[in-house]
Amino acid sequence: MSRQNIFSNVKGDLSSGLVVFLIAVPLCLGIALASGAPLFSGMIAGIIGGLVIGSLSGAQLSVSGPAAGLTAVVLSAITKFGVFDVFLMAVVIGGVIQLALGLLKAGSVANYFPSNVIKGMLTAIGIIIILKQLPHAFGYDADSEGDFTFIQVDGHNSISALLSTINHIHLGATLICIISVLIILYWNKIPKVGVIPAALVAVITAVVLNGIFIALGSKLAIAPSHLVSLPVPKSFGDFIGQFTTPDFSAITNKEVWIVGTTIAIVASVETLLNVEATDKLDPLKRHTPPNRELQAQGIGNIISGMIGGLPITSVIVRSSANINAGGRTKLATIAHGTLLLVCAALIPTILNKIPLATLAAVLLVTGYKLCKISIFKEMFKNGKYQWVPFVVTVLAIVFTDLLIGITLGMAVSVIAILRGNMRSSYYFRKEKYHNGDSIKLELAQEVSFLNKASILLTLDHMPENTTVVIDASNTTYIDFDVLESIREFKDVKAAQKNINVVLTGFKDVYKIQNSENIPADYQANITSGHVHTISTGNHEQLLKELQLN
């Protein structure tokens, strides 16, 4: 479907922008905390991700901000440099490299991400959201928001932290989370009130309830340590003072360039993966231009580094929340960035009254929609070459982190493709040949060196005293190693077992790669598309030896 006008869904986009904003505040702060950076640097990254990248990107639903996947890189770099402004120079360099990658059309690598791995990533993110938000839902906030790795900063892991929650259940937080989930699920079913976002109603209800608990001196009251903790400037000057510039003298530092390059690579891969995943969730099935996305991300990271922000990527948690809340154009992303800026500057004290338990409720609903049982059923129906990489991706991401999980999932997917390709390189069956029976081995359209082992195995198991027909009539490419194996079988092994080998169709498989001297009698075939490449040397000689038709 064609790209929509930015004002075609104003009501839904503004409502969705508000929901994403509420989720983004604790995530921005949590990622900054986990990264060892100033808390406000996370807010800056969220603001730039919404306003700058949201405006420049070709993505309609992707939401960008500080990335959990870069937490370890950022923490290590800040610790190594000792000062934050030197690290900011690395962020700027990373942005410049990303911009260059976009201009060089490097975003086309996104076309090679298998769909089963992308679906596995979405499902894993859903599971991680649930695992990470359940402790917050019960009022146990030992792990900061924005930590999405299995091994946590505090030494626990996602499973042990969940078990520890049993000993730290806060009844007030639990009650608020349950009420918030019910509001989010059923608010829109009440006639004439759907104009007000369910998540906003849940947040207001939570703030009011906690205010009542505090006024009554109840044990249900939630302590400030379990609320949003946005830095509160005393004046507008203090607010401006939270922005900082990079140390430009560090541009000659080799280590700064290494960190900047690392940021560019990791951020680009995460962004392309997340954008691809967001496109799959898009109800309107639109496609995001990957090269334009890299350019937008590069500009966003340059600006973020220039004013004191963390590195930015597209973030699937906020993007999926955007889609679930009814966002349909980039107006939702821009609205969320605008709210981050306005509220951080004018009303941080009000935001700091929001319990983390009610925001956990919003994320729990989002996580559930990403990892429904129906997704697993769908993948299992598609066969093992689809569900095995899917399951590996899910487990690897949940128990390690995003990039390691994706790498393992991609590796398994490639292996599955290769195995499938090896198995489909030929087909054989019994059929009549002249006055007797024969075994016909029909080669596929393309036969690569990966198929050599399976073809050899089949030929080696051919019975004695029989006729074997090897048919290459439908083949457009045969690898040299395969040709050599066929010749060896015909000249040596077949004779030893009294097998009559009949080769057919090899005349049509002439291919000469990297050659400017194309034989005249092949020009017509090349022009008509029957022959696509031409091969030289031994390859051509083998084909001449093998052709019988």
Buried (B, 14 or more C-beta within 10 A) or exposed (E): EEBBEBEEBBEBBBBBBBBBBBBBBBBBBBBBBBBBBBBBBBBBBBBBBBBBBBBBBBBBBBBBBBBBBBBBBBBBBBEEBEEBBBBBBBBBBBBBBBBBBBEEEBBEBBEEBBBBBBBBBBBBBBBBBBBBBBBBBBBBBBBBBBBBBBBBBEEBBBEEBBEBBEEEEBEBBBBBBEBBBBBBEEBBEEEEEEEEBBBBBBBBBBBEBBEEBBEEEEEBBBBEEBBBBBBEBEEEEEBEEBEBEBBEEBBEBEEBBBBBBBBBBBBBBBBBBBBBBBBEBBEEEBBBBBBBBBBBBBBBBBBBBBBBBBBBBBBBBBBBBBBBBBBBBBBBBBBBBBBBBEBBBEEBEEBBBBBBBBBBBBBBBBBBBBBEEEBBEBBEEEEEBBBBBBBBBBBBBBBBBBBBBBBBBBBBBBBBBEBEBBEEBBEBEEEEBEEEEBBBBBBBEEBBEBBBEBBBEBBEEBEEEBBBBBBBEEBBBBBBBBBBBBBEBBEEBBEEBEBBBBBBBBBBBBBBBEBEEBEEEBEEBBEEEEBEBBBEEEBBEBBEBBBEE
